[in-house]
Amino acid sequence: MTIVRKPQWLQKKINPAAHAGMEGLLGELRLHTVCQEARCPNITECFRERQATFLILGAACTRLCSFCNVTKQTPLPPDSGEPARVAEAIRRLGLSHVVITSPTRDDLPDGGAGHYAETVAAIRSASPATTVELLIPDFLGNRESLARVVASAPAIIGHNVETVPRLYQIRAGADYGRSLGVLRTLRELDSVVRSKSGIMLGLGEAEEEVLAVFADLRSVGCSYLSIGQYLAPSKSHHPVREFIPPECFERYRAAALATGFAHVESGPYVRSSYHAARYDGQP
């Protein structure tokens, strides 16, 4: 069954008039954000607070996930000037914590890992007090690419499993075991790295499947978890099967914490980078 009407607890309003300042800065520096490309429902709240999740390596993805609004086109080569421009935006915004992510770039030999490392270095130079969180693709499980990212020493490295194994057809080109392997490898490369993952609810998963994902993530040393409601970006995307009530998100949060996660954000509007500073102990 496909659900169309949103319930009362999913009525957050987007106000484009509040985006002008942030969009002006992003346009001047020729930068992309996942906030815009993924049509995030939190965009007005975050842009009003001068927060943004930067999308490096362009805005085109080489995979065909049916839940995501990021453009599926042939991507352009990496922009060598982008790391410095991202760093300049962070400096101007005065961000204490920033999340950097990218589309999947299977067309690049290292999946874009080197560009991530260059971006971290540029941020450290321009805004040394900013803590950096990376939300990475799976790099096809390439250990050398993961090692390059780990060596850049971000505060947190995230990689989302997105959903339960039974529903992985929505993640064309991805593999649940490979995603767990990415998180496992991060810990093998650095035993104290703080890793993070995220899962969407409302795709047709059963509660026992969700709890099994929690256990799987903890088994590979994942420290942090985000749990949010899937909202289809358009009618052409994978449909919402269920709207999960807020009390269920709180129950899942308690269950995840009991499994051993150090910090869990769980709620209808939670996304990987929403309130990201809280995972790092910031207000």
N, C-alpha and C positions, 0 to 999 in steps of 0.2 A: 504493500500500500504506500502511495506517495502522499505526504502531508504538505499542504500548501499554506494554510493560515497559521501565522505565528501566534503563540500564546502571549499573555499579558507580560510575562517576565522577559520577553524578547522584543521590546519596542524601543530600543535605543535609537535616537534620532541623529542623522548626519546633517551637519550645518556647513555647507561649502563656504559660506562667508567667513567662517573661522579659520579657514585653511590658507588665506591669502599670504600671510607672512611666511609660513613654512614653504609654501609652493613657490614663492618668489625666490627664496634662498636656494631651493633645489633646482629651479630653472636656471638661475645665474651660474651655479656650479655644475650643471648638466649631470645631475645625480638621479638615481631611481630609488624608490623605497618600496618595500613589500606592502606597506600600508596602502599605497595607491594601486600597485599592480594586482594585488590579491583582493582588492575591494574590501579591506578589513572594516568591520562595523565599529571598531574603536577609533577610527581615524580622526574624528573631530575631537574626541577627548585627548588623544595623544598630541595632535598637532597644536591644539590650544595650549598645552603644557610644554610646547617646544621639544617634544620627544618624537623620534622617528627610528624605524629599523631600516638600515641602509641595505639596498640590494645591489651587490657588486657583480661584475662580469656580465653586465647587460640585463635586459628584461625579457630575453627569449630562452625558453627551456627546451632541451633535447628529448624530454620524455612527454608522455601523453596522459598524465594522471587526470582522471575524470572529475576530481573534486576541486581542482585548482584553477584559478583565473589567470595565472601567469601565461603570457603569450607562448604559443607553440609554433615557432618559426625557426629558420636557420639563423643561429646566433652569429654576431659579429666577433672578430678577434678581440681579445682582452685589450682594454684601453690602458696604456701604461701610465697615463696621467691621473687615472681614477683614484688610486690610493691617496694621493696628496689632496685631491679635492674632497674626498670623504673626510680626511683628517681636518681640513680647513672648516668644513661644515660643523664638525663636532666641536672644534675650538670656538667657533662663533656662537654656537648654541650653549656652550658651557656645560656639556653633559658630564655627569659624574659616572654614568654607566651607559654603555652603548651595545646594541646587538647588530652584528654584521652577518648577512646571509647572502645567498645567491641562488639562481636557478641551477638545475643540474646541467653540467657541461661535459657530457660524455664525448664531445668532439675534441676535447683538449687532452693531450697525453697524460697530464697530472690531474685532470678534472678541475683545474683551477686552484689547486692547493697553494702553488707558489704565489698567486695573486692574493689569496687570503693572507699569507705570511707578510707580503709587502704592505698590505693594508694595515695590519697590526703594527708593523714597524713605523709606518707613517703616522699613525695615531699616537704612538708613544712619543714620537718626536714633537708633534704639534700640541698635544694635550696630555702630558705625562701623568696627570692625576686621574684620568679617565680609566675605569676598568672596562675591559673589552670582553664581550661574549661572542662567540662564533656559533652560528647555526649552520652546519655543513650538510651537503648531500653525502651519498655513500661512497663517492669516488670509485665506484665499482669494487669496493673492498680493497683497493690498492694500499698495501701497508706503507710504501714509501710516501705516498701522498698524505696519508694520515700522520706519519712521522713528521713531515714538513709542517703540518698544522700544529701538532703538539709542540714542536721546537720553537714556535713563535710565542709560546707561553701565554695564551689568553687566560683570563680568570675562569671562564667556563667554556666548555665545548658541548654543544647540543647536536643531537641528530634524532629526528622524530621517527617513531615507528608508525605513527598516524592512525592505525586501526588494528583490529585483531587479524590473525593469520587467515582466517576463513574468507575475509573480505578483501584480500590483497589484489583482486582484479582491478580495483580502482586505482592502484599504483602501478600503472604500466611501466615495465622495465625495472621495478624494484623487487626485492625479495626480503621477506621477514627475517629469515635466518641471517642474511647478509647484513641487515641493519643491526641485529643483535651483535653480529661479529664486529661491526664498526665500533660499537660501544665497548666491547670486550677488548679490542685492540688498543683503544685509547688508554685503558687502564694498564695494559701490558707495557705500553710505551712510557707511561708515567703513572706510577702507583698512587699518586696523590691528586691526579687530575680530577676536577669536579665535572662530571658529565651529566647531561640533561637530556630528557626525551619528552615527547608529547603524544597524546592520543586524542582523537576526536570521537565524540559519541553522537548517536542518532543516525548511524549508517545501517543499522539492523543487527548490531552486535548483541550478544546475550551477556548478562552480568557475570556469569562464570568465565566467559571468554575474556572479559576485561580484567578480572582478578588474576587470571592466568598470565596476562601480559604484564601486570605489576610484578608478579613473581619472576617472570623471565627477565625483566629489566634489572631487578635487584640481583639476579644470579650473575649478571655480567658487570656488576659494580656501578650501575647508574645511581647517581646521587639525588638528582632533582627531577620533578615530573610536573608537567602541565596537562590539565584535563579540561577540554572545552566542548561546546556544542558545535557540530557541523552545521553550517548554513550554506546552502547552494548559491554560488555567485550568480547563476542565471538558470533559466529553464532548460538550457542545453547541457548543464552539468549533472552529475550524479544526484538524484533526488534525496531529500531528507526523508528518512523512514520514521523518525520519532523525535519529538522534542522532549528532552530530559528535564524534569522539574528541578529547581534549585536544591531541594532537600536530598535528592539523589546524588547530586554533585558533592554535597557535604558528606554523605555516607561513603562515597568513593574516596574522598580526601582522607577520611579517617582510616579507611581500609589500607590506602597506600602508605600512610604514615606508620601504620602498624606493621607493614611489610619491611620498613626500614629506611624509607626515603628521608633525607635530611630536611627537605622542604617540598611542599606540594601546593600548587595553585589550582583550584578546581571550581569551576562555575560556568554558566552558560556563555559568558563573553570572554572567558580566558583563552588566550592564544599563546604561542611559544614565547613571544617577546613582551607580552602584556605584563606590566609591573615587574619587569625582569630584574630590576635592582633589588627586589625583595629576596631573591634567591641568594644574592651575594651579601645579605645582611644589612642592606641600606634601607632607609625609610621608603 
